[in-house]
Amino acid sequence: MALLRKYEDFVNRVDELGFMALSDILTGFPSLSSETPKENWHTGNPEIAPWRWKDRAAEEKRLAYGCILGGHKGFVSPRMYSVFYTAFHPKEPMEERRAAGLVSQTVWQLWQLFEEKTMLNTSEIRSEMGVTLKKDGTKVDKAILEMQQYYYITVAGSRQKIDKYGKSYGWPANVYDKVENWVPQEWMKLNSGLSPEEARERILDAGIAISKNINRKELTKTLGI
């Protein structure tokens, strides 16, 4: 298989597969890191740099990106998105899950923040929640991952950080939005009527079909299904 060298080739590849990991999460499972030239990753060119593709695809709503493959970073195509949403997103409202003790206080606070604000990066989330990288930052990072894994929030693109003088600096950082705000409605109309169990089986069937020499048990564990 030829390496992916251009953005459109990458989008078409994920559309063809249905989903793909960012890096190697399971030997034999498709990943962007294994299908692209290593020297292209940090060129900064949005046409040839895979590091830029991931954010661009989410910003343009060509693909979903984030910690959405069982908590692993990866991509999901429009035709498979509602299957993943059905498989991973809890049916019970967040309020009921909190009352049942199924979510942490940090996840609950993060959810409340996204009920009020949108398009936040990790630094802004920490600031809004009154924590720092050293003080409870790990709890917030875990909550951000968990809320992506269960399809509450998603990467919506990226932007550069701004210093106290109003100047941008560093590599662009991911910004997050609520799934219900970000996802194109036509994506959610596909695969209607699937139960969570049927959705999980469809993901596993597809995952086995696009991979090499992996078994269902390994894939089930990796994707947390």
Backbone bond lengths (Angstrom), bond angles and torsions (degrees), N, CA, C in turn:
res aa  C-N    CA-C-N  psi(-1)  N-CA   C-N-CA  omega(-1)  CA-C   N-CA-C  phi
1 M - - - 1.459 - - 1.524 110.31 -
2 A 1.329 117.35 132.68 1.460 121.74 179.88 1.521 110.39 -70.44
3 L 1.338 115.85 146.37 1.452 120.30 178.04 1.526 110.49 -69.58
4 L 1.320 115.79 149.30 1.457 122.00 178.04 1.524 108.88 -80.52
5 R 1.323 116.91 122.02 1.456 120.42 -175.00 1.526 113.21 -118.17
6 K 1.315 117.65 -13.30 1.460 120.67 -179.04 1.523 110.66 -130.91
7 Y 1.327 115.11 153.75 1.463 122.07 -177.07 1.527 112.15 -55.29
8 E 1.323 117.34 -47.07 1.463 119.91 -177.94 1.523 111.70 -63.99
9 D 1.324 116.77 -33.84 1.464 120.11 177.10 1.531 110.59 -64.11
10 F 1.321 115.78 -39.38 1.467 121.69 178.29 1.533 111.04 -64.48
11 V 1.332 116.87 -48.46 1.466 120.43 179.89 1.524 110.06 -60.28
12 N 1.314 117.01 -43.84 1.463 121.15 179.68 1.527 111.24 -64.12
13 R 1.317 116.20 -36.25 1.471 120.42 179.58 1.529 110.55 -65.37
14 V 1.327 117.92 -44.82 1.466 120.14 179.38 1.527 109.98 -68.08
15 D 1.322 117.25 -37.91 1.467 120.13 175.72 1.531 110.28 -58.97
16 E 1.308 115.99 -40.18 1.460 121.37 -179.87 1.527 111.50 -67.37
17 L 1.333 116.38 -44.97 1.468 120.91 -177.28 1.528 112.22 -76.25
18 G 1.318 116.63 -38.88 1.463 121.27 -173.60 1.507 112.23 103.99
19 F 1.322 116.80 -38.34 1.464 121.83 175.16 1.521 109.50 -163.42
20 M 1.326 116.07 156.61 1.458 122.58 -176.04 1.520 109.10 -155.10
21 A 1.326 117.47 145.11 1.460 121.56 176.38 1.524 110.30 -82.20
22 L 1.340 116.40 157.04 1.461 120.67 174.56 1.525 109.78 -72.48
23 S 1.340 116.28 -49.50 1.463 121.85 178.58 1.527 108.60 -125.75
24 D 1.303 116.99 179.99 1.466 120.94 -173.77 1.531 111.30 -72.82
25 I 1.319 116.29 108.69 1.459 120.80 179.09 1.527 111.54 -102.91
26 L 1.324 116.49 -17.39 1.462 121.71 179.91 1.526 107.48 -160.69
27 T 1.312 116.68 126.57 1.458 120.40 -178.43 1.524 110.90 -56.69
28 G 1.319 115.43 123.91 1.457 120.97 -178.95 1.512 114.36 99.47
29 F 1.348 116.96 -11.76 1.468 121.17 179.19 1.523 109.06 -90.24
30 P 1.338 119.12 135.33 1.469 121.36 -176.74 1.530 112.59 -59.64
31 S 1.324 116.07 137.16 1.461 121.16 176.95 1.519 109.75 -143.05
32 L 1.316 115.83 150.35 1.451 120.78 179.35 1.523 110.63 -64.66
33 S 1.324 116.99 -37.74 1.464 119.78 -177.82 1.522 112.75 -64.29
34 S 1.334 116.42 -30.06 1.465 119.61 -178.07 1.529 112.74 -88.22
35 E 1.333 117.21 -9.47 1.466 120.45 -175.54 1.520 112.99 -116.05
36 T 1.341 116.63 15.57 1.467 120.38 -179.43 1.527 110.10 -135.04
37 P 1.334 117.89 153.26 1.467 120.54 177.34 1.525 110.63 -68.10
38 K 1.317 117.01 128.94 1.470 120.85 -177.64 1.522 112.17 -60.22
39 E 1.339 116.99 -33.03 1.458 119.60 -176.71 1.525 113.05 -70.47
40 N 1.320 118.24 -13.18 1.469 121.03 -178.51 1.525 113.50 -89.10
41 W 1.331 117.84 -13.92 1.452 120.49 -167.02 1.524 114.70 -59.14
42 H 1.300 117.76 -43.42 1.470 119.40 -173.13 1.520 112.67 -117.23
43 T 1.320 116.42 34.30 1.460 120.12 175.79 1.524 111.85 -73.12
44 G 1.334 116.42 -22.82 1.463 120.56 -177.81 1.507 113.71 86.05
45 N 1.314 117.08 -8.30 1.466 122.10 -179.95 1.523 109.56 -80.39
46 P 1.337 119.32 116.89 1.471 120.82 -175.40 1.526 114.04 -65.86
47 E 1.341 117.13 -13.95 1.460 119.77 179.07 1.518 112.66 -84.53
48 I 1.347 117.15 -30.87 1.464 119.64 -174.09 1.528 114.12 -121.88
49 A 1.328 118.72 -8.55 1.471 121.29 -175.80 1.524 111.09 -95.24
50 P 1.341 118.61 110.52 1.465 120.89 179.00 1.528 113.39 -56.49
51 W 1.345 117.42 -31.39 1.464 119.71 179.69 1.528 111.12 -62.76
52 R 1.335 117.09 -28.90 1.449 121.43 176.75 1.527 111.69 -86.07
53 W 1.330 117.43 -28.94 1.465 121.06 -178.32 1.515 112.47 -58.13
54 K 1.337 115.89 -41.93 1.470 119.74 -173.48 1.529 111.35 -59.73
55 D 1.333 116.03 -43.79 1.459 119.65 -179.53 1.530 111.20 -75.56
56 R 1.312 115.87 -37.62 1.463 120.48 -179.88 1.526 111.28 -62.82
57 A 1.327 116.27 -42.38 1.472 120.30 -179.19 1.522 111.27 -61.94
58 A 1.340 116.43 -38.47 1.466 120.36 178.62 1.525 110.72 -71.91
59 E 1.334 116.51 -41.88 1.459 120.56 -178.68 1.528 111.27 -64.36
60 E 1.331 116.19 -38.59 1.464 121.02 179.93 1.528 112.51 -84.54
61 K 1.327 115.93 -4.29 1.469 122.50 -178.40 1.530 111.65 57.64
62 R 1.326 114.16 41.04 1.458 120.80 174.15 1.533 109.30 -88.89
63 L 1.338 115.13 -35.84 1.467 123.10 178.89 1.519 108.02 -143.87
64 A 1.323 115.79 157.70 1.462 120.09 169.55 1.518 107.90 -88.88
65 Y 1.346 116.57 143.41 1.467 121.42 178.95 1.522 109.70 -139.59
66 G 1.303 116.21 145.60 1.453 121.81 175.85 1.517 109.60 151.86
67 C 1.319 115.70 -164.44 1.475 121.16 177.28 1.524 107.70 -83.11
68 I 1.332 115.44 65.90 1.469 121.30 -168.44 1.519 113.42 -116.48
69 L 1.332 116.55 8.28 1.471 120.16 173.87 1.527 107.64 -112.54
70 G 1.320 115.61 75.57 1.459 119.26 -177.77 1.511 113.19 64.60
71 G 1.324 116.95 29.49 1.461 121.21 -178.09 1.517 112.88 93.39
72 H 1.329 117.81 -8.88 1.462 122.16 176.16 1.524 109.24 -88.83
73 K 1.342 116.39 149.45 1.458 120.47 178.18 1.521 110.12 -72.25
74 G 1.329 115.18 134.86 1.452 119.03 179.92 1.507 111.53 -175.93
75 F 1.320 114.78 -172.20 1.462 122.99 -174.26 1.524 110.51 -124.65
76 V 1.318 115.96 145.98 1.459 121.97 175.26 1.522 107.65 -130.77
77 S 1.334 115.80 134.40 1.464 121.28 -178.62 1.527 110.81 -77.96
78 P 1.327 117.28 161.52 1.463 119.88 177.84 1.522 113.43 -54.94
79 R 1.334 118.08 -40.44 1.469 120.17 -175.69 1.523 113.13 -70.41
80 M 1.338 116.85 -20.52 1.467 120.01 -179.63 1.521 113.08 -104.74
81 Y 1.344 117.41 -7.16 1.458 118.90 -171.53 1.525 112.65 -60.80
82 S 1.324 117.28 -47.20 1.466 119.06 -177.44 1.527 111.90 -65.50
83 V 1.332 116.58 -25.90 1.471 119.99 176.12 1.525 109.42 -66.64
84 F 1.329 116.66 -46.55 1.465 120.49 178.05 1.524 110.81 -65.00
85 Y 1.315 116.60 -41.60 1.466 120.04 178.75 1.525 110.25 -58.89
86 T 1.310 116.94 -46.60 1.465 121.42 -179.74 1.519 111.35 -64.39
87 A 1.330 116.41 -37.90 1.462 120.60 -177.73 1.522 112.51 -70.99
88 F 1.334 117.47 -34.77 1.465 120.20 -170.44 1.523 115.19 -110.25
89 H 1.322 118.72 -27.45 1.462 119.29 -174.94 1.530 110.34 -79.76
90 P 1.339 117.49 123.29 1.466 120.05 -179.85 1.526 112.57 -59.78
91 K 1.316 116.45 143.76 1.461 120.87 178.69 1.523 111.59 -73.82
92 E 1.339 116.25 -33.56 1.455 120.00 -176.33 1.530 110.31 -74.21
93 P 1.327 117.77 142.22 1.468 120.77 175.60 1.528 110.62 -60.32
94 M 1.317 115.67 153.87 1.469 120.44 -178.36 1.531 111.32 -57.01
95 E 1.330 116.59 -36.54 1.467 119.64 -179.82 1.526 111.21 -61.36
96 E 1.332 116.84 -41.62 1.467 120.49 178.71 1.524 110.74 -67.64
97 R 1.307 117.36 -39.08 1.458 120.77 179.73 1.524 110.36 -65.99
98 R 1.333 116.48 -37.12 1.460 119.41 177.46 1.529 110.55 -66.24
99 A 1.336 116.71 -44.68 1.461 120.85 -179.63 1.522 111.51 -62.20
100 A 1.336 115.93 -30.64 1.464 120.59 -179.91 1.523 112.46 -85.68
101 G 1.333 116.82 0.83 1.451 120.57 178.68 1.519 114.22 75.61
102 L 1.344 116.56 24.72 1.463 120.75 -175.60 1.527 113.15 -93.31
103 V 1.321 116.67 -10.39 1.462 119.73 177.71 1.524 109.13 -129.08
104 S 1.320 115.43 150.07 1.460 120.73 -179.77 1.528 110.50 -76.91
105 Q 1.317 115.02 165.54 1.462 119.96 177.59 1.525 110.59 -62.65
106 T 1.333 116.63 -35.33 1.463 120.18 -179.86 1.522 110.84 -66.12
107 V 1.332 117.94 -43.03 1.460 121.79 177.74 1.531 109.58 -62.18
108 W 1.321 116.56 -42.64 1.461 120.57 179.32 1.535 110.91 -61.52
109 Q 1.328 116.92 -44.55 1.463 120.67 179.38 1.528 110.75 -65.16
110 L 1.327 116.45 -38.37 1.459 120.37 178.88 1.526 110.78 -64.95
111 W 1.323 115.69 -41.53 1.461 119.96 177.52 1.521 111.10 -61.99
112 Q 1.311 117.17 -43.43 1.463 120.67 178.37 1.523 111.22 -61.87
113 L 1.338 116.53 -37.35 1.466 120.20 177.99 1.528 110.37 -62.08
114 F 1.332 116.59 -44.08 1.466 119.70 -179.00 1.535 112.24 -74.12
115 E 1.300 117.50 -15.90 1.458 120.09 172.14 1.534 110.30 -70.07
116 E 1.338 115.85 -25.35 1.463 120.67 -176.34 1.524 113.22 -103.49
117 K 1.338 116.43 -34.33 1.459 120.03 -174.71 1.525 109.87 -129.21
118 T 1.339 115.32 168.53 1.452 119.19 -175.48 1.526 109.51 -147.47
119 M 1.330 116.03 165.84 1.471 122.61 178.00 1.523 111.21 54.08
120 L 1.318 115.48 60.70 1.462 122.23 -178.74 1.521 110.19 -112.64
121 N 1.348 116.78 139.60 1.460 119.23 171.82 1.527 109.32 -93.54
122 T 1.319 116.70 176.22 1.469 120.04 -174.34 1.518 111.81 -61.55
123 S 1.330 117.70 -41.98 1.465 120.64 179.65 1.523 111.27 -61.59
124 E 1.319 116.54 -41.81 1.470 120.87 179.39 1.521 110.75 -67.29
125 I 1.329 116.67 -37.41 1.469 120.39 178.01 1.524 109.99 -63.31
126 R 1.326 116.83 -46.02 1.472 120.15 178.93 1.525 110.30 -60.11
127 S 1.319 116.20 -43.85 1.468 120.30 -179.11 1.526 110.96 -62.87
128 E 1.319 117.20 -45.24 1.466 121.76 -179.60 1.523 111.57 -63.92
129 M 1.345 116.10 -32.47 1.459 120.09 -178.11 1.522 112.53 -91.87
130 G 1.319 116.66 0.63 1.454 121.20 175.01 1.511 114.43 72.54
131 V 1.334 116.97 31.90 1.459 120.62 177.70 1.523 109.15 -123.79
132 T 1.320 115.79 166.65 1.457 122.01 176.21 1.518 108.57 -123.18
133 L 1.324 116.01 172.99 1.457 119.96 179.06 1.528 110.69 -58.57
134 K 1.328 116.48 -37.90 1.466 120.69 -177.63 1.529 112.24 -86.05
135 K 1.325 117.48 -27.52 1.463 121.16 -177.98 1.528 109.50 -109.72
136 D 1.329 115.29 99.90 1.470 123.54 177.70 1.532 113.58 67.87
137 G 1.342 116.73 11.62 1.451 119.37 178.98 1.517 112.45 -64.31
138 T 1.337 116.64 -35.83 1.462 120.42 -179.73 1.526 110.87 -64.10
139 K 1.331 117.00 -39.00 1.464 120.57 178.55 1.521 110.95 -61.99
140 V 1.318 116.52 -41.09 1.460 120.65 179.85 1.524 110.42 -67.85
141 D 1.338 116.56 -42.13 1.469 119.98 178.83 1.529 110.77 -59.80
142 K 1.326 116.47 -42.03 1.468 120.88 178.78 1.527 111.07 -65.47
143 A 1.330 116.03 -37.14 1.467 120.18 179.30 1.528 110.72 -67.68
144 I 1.331 116.70 -39.54 1.463 120.39 177.32 1.519 110.07 -62.07
145 L 1.329 117.37 -42.68 1.467 121.36 177.98 1.522 110.61 -63.14
146 E 1.338 116.74 -46.31 1.463 121.00 -177.72 1.525 111.36 -61.90
147 M 1.317 116.44 -40.07 1.464 118.62 -177.99 1.527 112.35 -72.94
148 Q 1.332 116.57 -24.00 1.471 119.30 170.34 1.523 110.32 -73.82
149 Q 1.336 116.06 -45.13 1.467 121.56 -177.47 1.516 111.59 -56.81
150 Y 1.336 116.50 -36.54 1.460 120.84 -178.17 1.530 112.78 -101.38
151 Y 1.316 115.89 17.16 1.464 121.96 169.78 1.529 113.75 60.06
152 Y 1.342 115.30 42.47 1.457 121.24 169.72 1.532 110.12 -93.63
153 I 1.341 115.80 -43.80 1.456 121.51 176.74 1.523 108.71 -127.11
154 T 1.339 116.06 165.17 1.458 120.11 -179.41 1.515 109.76 -150.90
155 V 1.317 116.31 159.21 1.464 120.59 172.87 1.527 108.21 -66.59
156 A 1.316 115.97 129.96 1.464 121.16 -177.94 1.523 112.02 -114.49
157 G 1.328 117.05 4.39 1.455 121.95 -178.60 1.509 109.47 141.97
158 S 1.319 116.79 -155.00 1.466 120.70 179.72 1.522 109.44 -153.00
159 R 1.324 115.63 160.66 1.468 120.84 172.99 1.521 108.13 -154.94
160 Q 1.314 115.46 157.02 1.455 119.93 179.31 1.519 111.19 -74.41
161 K 1.325 115.07 151.44 1.457 120.32 176.07 1.528 109.32 -73.46
162 I 1.336 115.06 155.00 1.454 121.41 -179.78 1.520 109.19 -119.05
163 D 1.345 117.22 129.50 1.459 119.57 179.76 1.526 110.53 -83.17
164 K 1.326 115.95 -178.93 1.470 119.80 -174.77 1.528 112.57 -67.42
165 Y 1.338 116.28 -13.16 1.457 120.01 178.23 1.537 111.87 -96.60
166 G 1.327 115.30 4.20 1.453 119.56 177.45 1.515 114.55 83.87
167 K 1.346 116.37 12.20 1.454 120.37 -179.84 1.530 110.44 -100.18
168 S 1.330 115.97 142.51 1.463 120.23 179.11 1.519 110.05 -79.62
169 Y 1.348 115.32 152.06 1.459 119.49 179.83 1.529 109.71 -154.78
170 G 1.331 115.04 158.73 1.471 120.93 173.66 1.520 113.49 72.74
171 W 1.338 113.13 -178.95 1.464 120.25 176.49 1.523 109.62 -72.13
172 P 1.328 118.33 148.08 1.466 120.32 176.45 1.532 111.09 -57.45
173 A 1.323 116.17 140.38 1.470 121.71 179.86 1.526 109.57 -107.00
174 N 1.340 115.66 146.39 1.461 120.43 178.61 1.518 110.98 -60.46
175 V 1.323 115.66 141.78 1.457 121.39 170.06 1.524 107.68 -115.37
176 Y 1.326 115.63 146.70 1.461 121.98 -174.34 1.524 110.83 -116.05
177 D 1.329 114.36 149.69 1.463 121.30 176.10 1.528 107.59 -139.27
178 K 1.321 116.41 161.91 1.462 119.79 173.06 1.523 109.03 -65.43
179 V 1.313 116.06 140.82 1.457 120.87 179.48 1.523 110.58 -54.96
180 E 1.319 117.55 -42.67 1.457 120.44 -175.64 1.528 111.72 -65.13
181 N 1.328 117.09 -24.33 1.465 120.55 176.06 1.521 111.80 -81.73
182 W 1.334 115.27 -36.34 1.470 120.40 -170.80 1.521 113.81 -87.24
183 V 1.308 117.96 -41.92 1.470 120.24 -167.66 1.532 111.92 -69.81
184 P 1.335 118.00 131.42 1.466 120.50 173.50 1.532 110.16 -61.78
185 Q 1.311 116.74 133.42 1.461 120.43 -174.57 1.524 113.05 -62.68
186 E 1.344 116.03 -28.88 1.463 117.89 179.39 1.528 111.98 -66.73
187 W 1.322 116.77 -26.52 1.477 119.45 176.19 1.522 110.52 -64.09
188 M 1.325 116.38 -37.55 1.458 120.97 -174.27 1.525 112.45 -78.95
189 K 1.326 116.48 -12.33 1.471 119.75 179.15 1.524 112.18 -84.71
190 L 1.341 116.31 -12.66 1.459 120.39 178.64 1.525 110.00 -79.22
191 N 1.321 117.15 151.41 1.474 122.74 175.09 1.521 112.69 59.81
192 S 1.329 117.31 32.37 1.463 120.15 -177.35 1.526 110.72 -67.32
193 G 1.323 115.26 148.77 1.459 120.84 176.54 1.508 114.93 91.54
194 L 1.330 117.72 -3.43 1.462 119.92 179.04 1.527 110.41 -72.78
195 S 1.317 116.78 140.03 1.460 121.04 170.59 1.523 107.77 -83.25
196 P 1.341 118.45 161.38 1.458 119.89 176.04 1.527 112.63 -55.51
197 E 1.322 117.01 -38.86 1.468 120.81 179.87 1.529 110.56 -65.03
198 E 1.323 116.70 -43.37 1.468 120.71 178.39 1.520 111.11 -65.23
199 A 1.321 116.13 -38.48 1.460 120.34 179.06 1.528 110.85 -64.14
200 R 1.315 116.93 -43.78 1.465 119.88 178.98 1.524 111.69 -62.53
201 E 1.325 116.78 -41.06 1.465 120.34 178.90 1.529 110.70 -65.58
202 R 1.324 117.05 -37.36 1.465 120.37 179.20 1.527 110.35 -65.67
203 I 1.321 116.95 -40.46 1.468 120.88 177.19 1.528 110.62 -62.18
204 L 1.310 116.48 -45.18 1.466 119.99 -179.89 1.520 110.98 -64.99
205 D 1.316 117.67 -42.59 1.470 121.11 178.08 1.526 110.05 -59.11
206 A 1.335 116.05 -46.14 1.466 120.38 -179.22 1.528 110.76 -66.56
207 G 1.324 116.17 -40.46 1.462 120.30 -179.46 1.516 112.67 -62.72
208 I 1.311 116.59 -41.32 1.465 120.63 177.10 1.527 110.19 -64.85
209 A 1.322 116.68 -39.62 1.465 121.23 -176.75 1.527 112.60 -66.71
210 I 1.331 117.98 -33.08 1.460 120.28 -176.10 1.524 112.88 -94.93
211 S 1.310 117.77 -2.48 1.463 122.03 -176.47 1.526 111.79 -106.42
212 K 1.325 114.55 172.47 1.455 120.55 179.24 1.530 109.91 -121.33
213 N 1.310 114.62 121.33 1.472 121.72 171.94 1.528 113.68 56.92
214 I 1.331 117.00 42.53 1.462 119.56 171.48 1.525 107.43 -118.52
215 N 1.330 115.10 152.03 1.462 117.85 179.97 1.527 110.30 -106.46
216 R 1.293 114.73 166.04 1.465 121.11 -174.01 1.528 112.01 -63.30
217 K 1.307 116.47 -36.68 1.452 120.54 -179.22 1.523 111.17 -64.53
218 E 1.331 116.58 -43.15 1.476 120.91 178.34 1.522 110.64 -62.59
219 L 1.317 116.04 -44.96 1.466 120.38 -177.91 1.521 110.51 -67.12
220 T 1.315 117.11 -39.94 1.466 121.64 178.45 1.530 110.33 -58.49
221 K 1.319 116.60 -44.71 1.469 121.65 -179.45 1.520 110.77 -67.41
222 T 1.331 117.27 -43.34 1.458 121.39 -177.66 1.524 111.78 -64.06
223 L 1.322 116.62 -41.55 1.461 120.72 -178.06 1.523 113.06 -86.75
224 G 1.315 117.07 -4.86 1.457 120.25 178.06 1.504 113.74 65.97
225 I 1.321 115.92 33.82 1.474 120.42 -178.19 1.528 110.57 -91.97
